[in-house]
Amino acid sequence: MKNLLQIHHFKLVILYLFAMKHLLFFCFLFLPIILFSQEKYAKEISFISDNDFYFSTFNDRYYTNGLFLSYKYLSKTKKENQEKRILEWQIGHEMFTPYEAVVQSVNLHDRPFASYLFTSFGVNRIYKNDRTLNTTIQIGVIGPNAFGKELQDFIHDIYGFKKAIGWKHQIKNAFGLNFNANYNQFLIKDPSNHYDISWINSAKTGTIYTNISSGFYARLGFKPLARIINSIAFKTNLNDKNTSFKREIESFLYIKPLVRYTLYDATIQGSFLNTTSEVTKEVVPFVFHLELGLKFTANRFHFGYIFNYNTNKSKNLRYDNGNNYGTVSVHYLLH
């Protein structure tokens, strides 16, 4: 059985490398198309997928999957000191498991099974002095009604993995209501405008997450960088006839380190609105999170791949060296 599992993992690695090879070929083949004429687009649809499989075929634990579908568009109203306001609707799903999705005994669950399904509405205020303030309200549900078990079984069926065991012990159903805010401010750039740093901050409060975080967003551009008020890096790239900017050609690497202080996490502690969850754990207050990514535009599209690392979010984990996962994003502009 062990040999069969190793062969299966080897096949997955080969498949992954084959796919990445052809993706890179596709990117270089269409690189000249990136040199499109500058136009204005006021709407965007996007799909973002988080999964530990995007980084390693051997890890399937803790924050194991996230799916987010969004629609953004320019608001027709803005204040005098704002360059633009962007409104966003999103449907999202997050899934969490113990160190293995096939843990037999509930006593071995080092963190709870949990899933969070939500819809959200956000307003991104883009100010003329290179600052942004994004506020969001989320409404959803945590627990079996978020269909985490069903989604993970579907994903495992696609890749031929074993079905997860233990979802019957997941965090119990509870209503989700969260208010989130993100504030970003440009700090400094080099004279050639191929490198810049911005200060990033966020705060969340509600029945699912309550935390604050702060860090930096550093970009290294393959061409001169767009300002943070008109960049795919900060979701500020939409424009119309009333804005001062046009669509920018962007291609950059970035690093985003931040420190988060957590007061409450219902996916770990269970919801205070329903205290009957069988498995709950204590949160680790201070968490370090790191993103390393590549983002680039191509015609109406822009793409991203991100490596994510965070230190332990809960206590007494079997693997205490943090968690890794990848993010793949695809965005498409509309008139």
Order of alpha helices (4+ residues) and beta strands (2+ residues): alpha-beta-beta-beta-beta-beta-alpha-beta-beta-beta-beta-alpha-beta-beta-beta
